Every structure is written in structure tokens, then in C-alpha cells.
């Protein structure tokens, strides 16, 4: 089939610092609206006059973080594949990838809604909240679960926008979803007196409005002449490749979630003060993760586009520039946390014993911005290149190294050993992926030689 060529920036291109930042900065701003949404929900629940309301919302939020985090592969795979089609100017395949991913997102979303009674029971069993907290969690869960098909659709919409380098539109989508959620959480949860149910309905509304806005952003750029046939969208080979890519990314995500869950579980064995201190310090890593994710998003789009264009020089420069920005931001963040960390800890907790314990381990938490810099950036490179099996295997290898470090260092150094193991895990992820990069790139550009 003849490709439907695009006239807007297909083919060879120059990777510049400005281009990297034009993608990473808007996406970082979009990601930063997510914790603001969480803080608003927590603030609303905290003013309902019941500790069960706040605890029930927290338990429900954790369940959805686990559930939706598992399906983040829909965003990642769509970004990488669309970027590759964009790079070679195949507008028909770009649209086919979108519809293919959308079908998968909707199917997964509807399946989750149908399975919600079982997921609800399983979630309560795993979290084991008290009766009052469980009642609040149930109310929140059974309402918010209705938003999942829209949420997964928004993953596909965001992935498509990012794959085409439309990061500002991606920011608009994120801001719409979270902005509606924040406004309605206050309006319904507090002012209308709906409580936690109002917060849940605010999420449903936010995802729905975001989905409608996302479709407007995406479909407005589709061209009638590039419209793929149903047989193109449902082509068995293409579907199999998409499912394989998503499977590998999902396994990688499961392992990553498992690594952090294991850290929490081991930290709990040191007592409530250490557990609380570690939870406070993990916020430092999460803050660094927002903009490291923004750089990773830039790597996904630029590497995928370079692959589609068969442009080795663009690929090499995309890797170098995103690596430089990732490490640069990581170093600056570590220094800032080392200087201002005690003040941040004081803002997050007023309990003196927890503050003292957190400050003791603060350097290890600050260091995660550096040890994680290469891991985030390399994830972006490998997703953009669709090297999903290598990414999966290197994640498994890094987790094995993490498990060995935990077995050796925790008995020797306690919580210090736990944080050292986490930093080693992050470093191993990046180094293992980097070790595979030259051979994979050489193979790709020898098989499909291009400019440079």
C-alpha cells in the first residue's frame, strides 16, 4: 500500500535544545497538575470532619494508582509507534495506530468496569481497612470505576498527541482533566455536601470532559484522504505487534511497582517512625520524577521520529541531548534537596521523631534524582525505539540486582541499606539499558540505513 505522506516535518530533522524543551516543559507542567489534584481531594476530605473519610479516600486513591498505573503502557506504546509513523510521513499509519490503540483502551476499560465487583472485593482484602474506612473506600471506588474507560482513552489520546510532538496540546489535555476534577471536587465534595462521593464524581466528570476535548484536538487534524481502512486498523500482524509491545511495557511496570512495594514492606519492618520517614522522603523522588518524565517523553518522541525518518544523526543527538538535560536537572535537584531538604521535610510532617529520621536519610533520597536520571531517559529512548523486549529484560536484570542488594545491605545497614539498594536499582536500570543501546542502534540503522 502506498504511504500517505505528510507534509509537516516528516523525514530528516535537526534535534536542538529548544526542540527537547518544547516537548519536556509542557509535559512536566501537565504532570505537575496531578499532585495538585490529589492535594485538593485530600483537602476536601480532610474538611469533612471524619478521619474515616480521609483514610477511605487515601485507600481508594492507592487502589486506582495501582490499577491505572498498570495500563500506562497504552500511552507509552502509542507515543512510540505514532512518533515512528510521523517520522516517515505515513499519516495513514499514524491514524491506524490511534484507532488500534483506542480499540484496545476501550476494551480494557469496559472489562475493568465489568470486573469491578471482583476488583472491589480484592482491593479491600489487600488493603484491609477498618469497617468505617472500608465503607468510604467502597463509595469512592464504585463511583470512580466508571471513569476508567475514559481514563484509558485519555492515555491513548495523550500518547497520540505526544507522538506527533504536540506537547502543548498534551498539556491542555492534562490541564483540562485535572482542572475540571479540582473545581468539581470542591464544588460537589464540599459546597454541595456530597463528600467523598462528590470527589469521585468529579474524577468521572474530569476524565469525560478531557476525553471529549482530546477527541477534538486529535480528530481535527485527521485528513479524509489519509483515513485508514478497517482492514488496516485490524491487521493481525499490526495488532500482534502492538499487543507484544504493550505486554513488555506492562511487565516492566509491574516489576517497577513491585520494587517500590518491596521497599515499603521492608521499611515497615523497621517500625512506624521509619516507615513514615521513608514515605516523606519518597516525595522528593516523586518530585524529581515529574520533570525527569518530561525529558523521557521528549526522548520517546524524538527517538521514535528519528527511527521513522531513518535519521541516525537525529537519533544520536536526541539521545545525547536528552541524557544531558536529564543528568543536569538531576544534579541540580540533588543539590537543592541537600540544601533545602530539611525545610521540605518540616513542611510535610510536624512529628519531631519522623523529621529527625527523615533528615538522617535525606542524602540518600536526594541522590535518587541523579541515580534515576539515566533510567528515566533510557526508558524514553527504548519506548521511542519500540525496543520493548530489551527494556523488559533489563528491568528484570536490574530487579535481580536490587534483590541481591537488599539481601546483603539491609541486614548490614538497616534503613540506610534500604535506601542504598534503591539507588543501586535506579542506577542499574539506566546502566543496563545503556549497555544495550549501541548494538541495538547499530543493528537498526544497518538494516535501514539513513542520513548521517
C-alpha positions as CSV (number, residue, x, y, z in Angstrom):
1,X,0.0,0.0,0.0
2,X,1.3,3.4,-0.9
3,X,2.0,5.6,2.2
4,X,0.0,8.7,2.8
5,X,2.9,11.2,3.1
6,X,2.8,14.1,5.5
7,X,4.0,17.5,4.6
8,X,4.5,18.7,8.1
9,X,8.0,17.9,9.3
10,X,8.3,14.3,8.1
11,X,11.8,13.0,7.2
12,X,15.2,14.1,8.4
13,X,15.2,16.8,11.1
14,X,17.6,18.6,13.4
15,X,17.4,17.9,17.1
16,X,18.0,21.1,19.2
17,X,17.8,22.0,22.9
18,X,14.8,24.1,22.0
19,X,13.1,21.1,20.5
20,X,13.8,19.0,23.5
21,X,12.4,21.6,25.9
22,X,9.4,22.3,23.7
23,X,8.2,18.8,24.5
24,X,9.6,18.2,28.0
25,X,8.5,21.5,29.6
26,X,4.8,21.4,28.7
27,X,4.6,17.7,29.7
28,X,6.3,18.4,33.0
29,X,3.7,21.2,33.7
30,X,1.0,18.8,32.8
31,X,2.3,16.1,35.2
32,X,2.5,18.7,38.0
33,X,-1.2,19.3,37.8
34,X,-1.7,15.7,39.0
35,X,-0.4,16.1,42.6
36,X,-2.4,19.4,42.8
37,X,-5.5,17.3,42.1
38,X,-4.6,14.8,44.8
39,X,-3.9,17.6,47.3
40,X,-7.3,19.1,46.5
41,X,-9.1,15.8,47.1
42,X,-7.2,15.3,50.3
43,X,-8.0,18.8,51.5
44,X,-11.7,18.4,50.7
45,X,-11.9,15.0,52.5
46,X,-9.9,16.5,55.4
47,X,-12.6,19.1,55.9
48,X,-15.5,16.6,56.1
49,X,-14.9,16.2,59.8
50,X,-14.3,12.5,59.7
51,X,-11.0,10.7,59.8
52,X,-12.6,7.7,58.0
53,X,-13.4,10.0,55.1
54,X,-9.7,11.0,54.7
55,X,-8.4,7.4,55.2
56,X,-11.0,5.9,52.9
57,X,-10.1,8.4,50.1
58,X,-6.4,7.6,50.6
59,X,-7.0,3.8,50.3
60,X,-9.2,4.3,47.2
61,X,-6.6,6.5,45.6
62,X,-3.9,3.9,46.1
63,X,-6.1,1.3,44.5
64,X,-6.6,3.4,41.4
65,X,-2.9,4.4,41.3
66,X,-2.1,0.7,41.1
67,X,-5.0,-0.1,38.6
68,X,-4.4,2.8,36.2
69,X,-0.6,2.7,36.5
70,X,-0.8,-0.9,35.2
71,X,-2.3,0.4,31.9
72,X,0.1,3.3,31.4
73,X,1.5,1.2,28.5
74,X,-1.4,2.5,26.4
75,X,0.1,6.0,26.5
76,X,3.7,4.8,26.1
77,X,3.2,2.4,23.2
78,X,1.0,4.9,21.3
79,X,3.6,7.6,21.6
80,X,6.5,5.5,20.3
81,X,4.6,4.0,17.4
82,X,3.0,7.3,16.3
83,X,6.3,9.0,16.5
84,X,7.9,6.5,14.2
85,X,5.0,6.8,11.7
86,X,5.3,10.6,12.0
87,X,9.0,10.4,11.2
88,X,8.5,8.6,8.0
89,X,5.5,10.7,7.0
90,X,2.9,7.9,7.0
91,X,-0.3,9.7,8.0
92,X,-2.4,6.7,7.3
93,X,-0.4,4.5,9.7
94,X,-0.5,7.3,12.4
95,X,-4.3,7.3,12.3
96,X,-4.4,3.5,12.2
97,X,-2.2,3.3,15.3
98,X,-4.5,5.7,17.1
99,X,-7.7,3.7,16.3
100,X,-5.9,0.4,17.1
101,X,-4.8,1.7,20.5
102,X,-8.2,3.3,21.1
103,X,-9.9,-0.1,20.5
104,X,-7.6,-1.7,23.0
105,X,-8.1,1.1,25.6
106,X,-11.9,1.0,25.4
107,X,-11.9,-2.9,25.5
108,X,-9.6,-2.8,28.6
109,X,-11.7,-0.1,30.2
110,X,-15.0,-1.9,29.7
111,X,-13.5,-5.1,31.0
112,X,-12.4,-3.4,34.2
113,X,-15.9,-1.9,34.8
114,X,-17.4,-5.4,34.3
115,X,-14.9,-6.9,36.7
116,X,-15.3,-4.0,39.2
117,X,-17.2,-6.1,41.8
118,X,-14.3,-8.6,42.0
119,X,-11.7,-5.8,41.9
120,X,-13.5,-4.0,44.7
121,X,-13.5,-7.1,46.9
122,X,-9.9,-7.8,46.1
123,X,-8.8,-4.3,46.8
124,X,-10.4,-4.2,50.2
125,X,-8.9,-7.6,51.0
126,X,-5.4,-6.4,50.1
127,X,-5.7,-3.1,51.9
128,X,-7.6,-4.5,54.9
129,X,-9.1,-1.2,56.1
130,X,-11.4,-0.8,59.2
131,X,-15.1,-1.1,58.7
132,X,-15.7,2.7,58.6
133,X,-12.8,3.3,56.2
134,X,-13.9,0.4,54.0
135,X,-17.4,1.9,53.6
136,X,-15.9,5.2,52.4
137,X,-13.5,3.4,50.1
138,X,-16.3,1.4,48.6
139,X,-18.3,4.5,47.9
140,X,-15.3,6.2,46.2
141,X,-14.3,3.0,44.3
142,X,-17.7,2.1,42.9
143,X,-18.2,5.6,41.5
144,X,-14.7,6.3,40.2
145,X,-14.5,2.9,38.5
146,X,-17.0,4.4,35.9
147,X,-14.2,6.8,34.8
148,X,-11.8,4.0,33.8
149,X,-12.9,3.7,30.1
150,X,-12.5,7.4,29.7
151,X,-9.2,7.5,31.6
152,X,-7.7,4.8,29.4
153,X,-9.0,6.6,26.3
154,X,-7.2,9.7,27.5
155,X,-4.0,7.7,27.7
156,X,-4.3,6.9,24.0
157,X,-5.2,10.5,23.2
158,X,-2.2,11.8,25.1
159,X,0.0,9.2,23.5
160,X,-1.0,10.3,20.0
161,X,-0.5,14.0,20.7
162,X,2.9,13.4,22.2
163,X,3.9,11.1,19.4
164,X,3.3,13.9,17.0
165,X,5.3,16.3,19.1
166,X,2.2,18.3,20.2
167,X,3.2,18.7,23.8
168,X,1.3,21.9,24.3
169,X,-1.9,20.2,23.3
170,X,-0.9,17.4,25.7
171,X,-0.6,20.0,28.4
172,X,-4.0,21.3,27.5
173,X,-5.5,17.8,27.8
174,X,-3.9,17.2,31.2
175,X,-4.9,20.6,32.5
176,X,-8.5,20.1,31.3
177,X,-8.8,16.7,33.1
178,X,-7.2,17.8,36.3
179,X,-8.7,21.3,36.3
180,X,-12.3,20.1,36.0
181,X,-11.5,17.5,38.6
182,X,-10.2,20.0,41.1
183,X,-13.0,22.5,40.6
184,X,-15.8,19.9,40.9
185,X,-14.1,18.2,43.9
186,X,-14.5,21.5,45.8
187,X,-18.0,22.2,44.4
188,X,-19.5,18.7,44.8
189,X,-17.5,17.3,47.6
190,X,-17.5,20.4,49.9
191,X,-20.0,23.0,48.8
192,X,-22.8,20.6,47.7
193,X,-22.1,18.3,50.6
194,X,-21.6,15.1,48.6
195,X,-18.4,14.3,50.5
196,X,-16.2,11.6,49.1
197,X,-18.8,10.6,46.6
198,X,-18.5,14.2,45.2
199,X,-14.8,13.8,44.8
200,X,-15.3,10.5,42.9
201,X,-17.9,12.0,40.6
202,X,-15.5,14.9,40.0
203,X,-13.0,12.4,38.7
204,X,-15.6,10.9,36.4
205,X,-16.5,14.3,35.0
206,X,-12.9,15.3,34.6
207,X,-12.0,12.2,32.6
208,X,-15.1,12.6,30.5
209,X,-14.6,16.3,29.7
210,X,-10.9,15.6,29.0
211,X,-11.8,12.7,26.6
212,X,-14.2,15.0,24.6
213,X,-11.6,17.8,24.5
214,X,-8.9,15.2,23.5
215,X,-11.0,13.9,20.6
216,X,-11.5,17.5,19.4
217,X,-7.7,18.0,19.5
218,X,-6.9,14.8,17.7
219,X,-9.7,14.4,15.2
220,X,-9.4,18.0,14.0
221,X,-6.0,17.1,12.5
222,X,-7.1,14.0,10.7
223,X,-7.4,14.2,6.9
224,X,-10.0,12.4,4.9
225,X,-7.6,11.2,2.3
226,X,-5.4,9.6,4.9
227,X,-8.2,7.7,6.6
228,X,-7.1,4.0,7.2
229,X,-9.4,1.2,6.2
230,X,-10.9,-1.1,8.8
231,X,-8.6,-3.9,7.5
232,X,-5.6,-1.6,8.1
233,X,-6.6,-0.9,11.7
234,X,-7.4,-4.6,12.5
235,X,-4.5,-6.1,10.6
236,X,-3.4,-9.2,12.5
237,X,0.3,-8.5,12.3
238,X,0.0,-4.9,13.4
239,X,-2.3,-5.9,16.3
240,X,0.1,-8.6,17.4
241,X,3.0,-6.2,17.4
242,X,1.0,-3.7,19.4
243,X,0.0,-6.3,22.0
244,X,3.5,-7.6,22.2
245,X,4.8,-4.0,22.8
246,X,2.2,-3.4,25.5
247,X,2.8,-6.7,27.2
248,X,6.5,-5.9,27.6
249,X,5.9,-2.4,28.9
250,X,3.2,-3.8,31.3
251,X,5.7,-6.4,32.7
252,X,8.3,-3.6,33.2
253,X,5.7,-1.5,35.0
254,X,4.7,-4.5,37.3
255,X,8.3,-5.0,38.2
256,X,8.8,-1.3,38.9
257,X,5.7,-1.2,41.2
258,X,6.9,-4.3,42.9
259,X,10.3,-2.8,43.6
260,X,8.7,0.2,45.4
261,X,6.2,-2.0,47.2
262,X,9.1,-4.2,48.4
263,X,10.9,-1.1,49.7
264,X,7.7,-0.1,51.6
265,X,7.3,-3.6,53.0
266,X,10.9,-3.7,54.3
267,X,10.6,-0.2,55.7
268,X,7.5,-1.2,57.6
269,X,9.6,-3.8,59.4
270,X,11.7,-1.1,61.0
271,X,8.7,0.4,62.8
272,X,6.2,3.2,62.2
273,X,8.6,6.1,62.6
274,X,11.0,4.8,59.9
275,X,8.0,3.9,57.6
276,X,6.6,7.4,58.0
277,X,10.1,9.0,57.4
278,X,10.6,6.9,54.2
279,X,7.1,7.9,52.9
280,X,8.0,11.6,53.4
281,X,11.3,11.2,51.6
282,X,9.8,9.3,48.7
283,X,8.0,12.6,47.9
284,X,11.4,14.0,46.9
285,X,11.9,11.2,44.4
286,X,8.4,11.7,43.1
287,X,9.0,15.4,42.6
288,X,12.2,14.7,40.6
289,X,10.3,12.1,38.6
290,X,7.8,14.7,37.2
291,X,10.4,16.5,35.1
292,X,12.6,13.5,34.5
293,X,9.4,12.0,33.0
294,X,9.1,15.2,30.9
295,X,12.6,14.6,29.5
296,X,11.8,10.9,28.9
297,X,8.7,12.0,26.9
298,X,10.9,14.1,24.7
299,X,13.2,11.1,24.2
300,X,10.3,9.0,23.2
301,X,9.0,11.4,20.6
302,X,12.4,12.4,19.1
303,X,13.9,8.9,19.0
304,X,10.7,7.5,17.5
305,X,10.6,10.2,14.9
306,X,14.3,9.6,14.1
307,X,13.6,5.9,13.7
308,X,10.7,6.6,11.3
309,X,12.9,9.0,9.3
310,X,15.9,6.6,9.3
311,X,18.0,9.5,10.6
312,X,20.9,8.2,12.6
313,X,22.3,11.7,13.3
314,X,19.0,12.8,14.7
315,X,18.8,9.6,16.8
316,X,22.3,10.1,18.2
317,X,21.7,13.8,19.0
318,X,18.3,13.1,20.6
319,X,20.0,10.5,22.9
320,X,22.8,12.9,23.8
321,X,20.7,16.0,24.4
322,X,18.0,14.3,26.5
323,X,20.7,12.5,28.5
324,X,22.4,15.8,29.2
325,X,19.2,17.5,30.3
326,X,18.2,14.5,32.4
327,X,21.6,14.5,34.3
328,X,21.7,18.2,34.5
329,X,18.3,18.5,36.1
330,X,19.1,15.5,38.3
331,X,22.3,17.1,39.7
332,X,20.6,20.5,40.3
333,X,17.7,18.7,42.1
334,X,20.0,16.7,44.3
335,X,21.9,19.9,45.4
336,X,18.6,21.7,46.1
337,X,17.3,18.9,48.1
338,X,20.5,18.6,50.1
339,X,20.3,22.4,50.9
340,X,16.5,22.8,51.4
341,X,15.6,19.2,52.2
342,X,15.2,19.8,56.0
343,X,12.7,22.6,55.3
344,X,10.7,20.4,52.9
345,X,10.6,17.6,55.5
346,X,9.4,20.1,58.1
347,X,6.6,21.2,55.7
348,X,5.5,17.6,55.2
349,X,5.5,16.4,58.8
350,X,5.3,18.1,62.2
351,X,6.2,14.9,64.2
352,X,9.7,15.5,65.6
353,X,10.8,11.8,65.6
354,X,9.7,11.4,62.0
355,X,11.5,14.6,61.0
356,X,14.7,13.5,62.7
357,X,14.6,10.1,61.0
358,X,13.9,11.7,57.6
359,X,16.7,14.1,57.9
360,X,19.1,11.3,58.7
361,X,18.3,9.6,55.4
362,X,17.8,12.7,53.4
363,X,21.1,12.5,51.4
364,X,20.0,9.1,50.0
365,X,16.6,10.4,48.9
366,X,18.2,13.5,47.3
367,X,20.7,11.2,45.4
368,X,17.8,9.4,43.6
369,X,17.4,12.4,41.2
370,X,20.9,11.6,39.9
371,X,20.8,7.8,40.0
372,X,17.4,7.8,38.4
373,X,18.3,10.3,35.6
374,X,19.7,7.8,33.2
375,X,16.9,5.2,34.0
376,X,14.1,7.7,33.1
377,X,15.9,8.9,29.9
378,X,16.8,5.4,28.7
379,X,13.2,4.3,29.2
380,X,12.1,7.1,26.9
381,X,14.7,6.1,24.3
382,X,13.7,2.4,24.4
383,X,10.0,3.2,24.2
384,X,10.5,5.5,21.3
385,X,12.5,2.9,19.5
386,X,10.0,0.2,20.4
387,X,12.8,-2.0,21.9
388,X,10.3,-3.3,24.5
389,X,11.7,-6.8,25.0
390,X,15.2,-5.4,25.8
391,X,13.6,-2.9,28.2
392,X,11.7,-5.6,29.9
393,X,14.7,-7.9,30.2
394,X,17.0,-5.1,31.6
395,X,14.3,-4.2,34.1
396,X,14.2,-7.9,35.3
397,X,18.0,-7.9,35.5
398,X,18.1,-4.7,37.5
399,X,15.4,-6.1,39.9
400,X,17.6,-9.1,40.4
401,X,20.5,-6.9,41.4
402,X,18.1,-4.9,43.6
403,X,17.0,-8.1,45.4
404,X,20.6,-9.1,46.0
405,X,21.5,-5.6,47.3
406,X,18.5,-5.8,49.7
407,X,19.6,-9.2,51.0
408,X,23.1,-8.0,51.6
409,X,22.8,-4.4,52.6
410,X,19.7,-4.2,54.7
411,X,20.9,-6.7,57.3
412,X,24.2,-4.8,57.5
413,X,23.0,-1.2,57.4
414,X,19.3,-1.2,58.1
415,X,17.3,1.6,56.6
416,X,20.5,3.1,55.2
417,X,21.0,-0.1,53.3
418,X,17.4,0.0,52.0
419,X,17.9,3.5,50.5
420,X,21.3,2.5,49.1
421,X,19.6,-0.5,47.5
422,X,17.0,1.7,45.9
423,X,19.7,4.0,44.4
424,X,21.6,0.9,43.1
425,X,18.3,-0.3,41.5
426,X,17.8,3.0,39.7
427,X,21.4,3.2,38.6
428,X,21.4,-0.4,37.3
429,X,18.2,0.2,35.3
430,X,19.9,3.0,33.4
431,X,23.3,1.4,33.0
432,X,21.8,-2.0,31.8
433,X,19.7,-0.2,29.2
434,X,22.7,2.0,28.1
435,X,24.8,-1.1,27.7
436,X,22.3,-2.5,25.1
437,X,21.9,0.8,23.2
438,X,25.0,0.7,20.8
439,X,24.3,-2.8,19.5
440,X,20.6,-2.2,19.0
441,X,21.1,1.1,17.3
442,X,23.8,-0.3,15.0
443,X,21.5,-3.2,14.0
444,X,18.6,-0.8,13.3
445,X,20.4,1.6,11.2
446,X,22.4,-1.0,9.3
447,X,19.2,-2.8,8.4
448,X,17.6,0.5,7.5
449,X,20.4,2.9,6.7
450,X,19.6,6.6,6.7
451,X,21.1,10.1,6.9
452,X,24.2,10.6,9.0
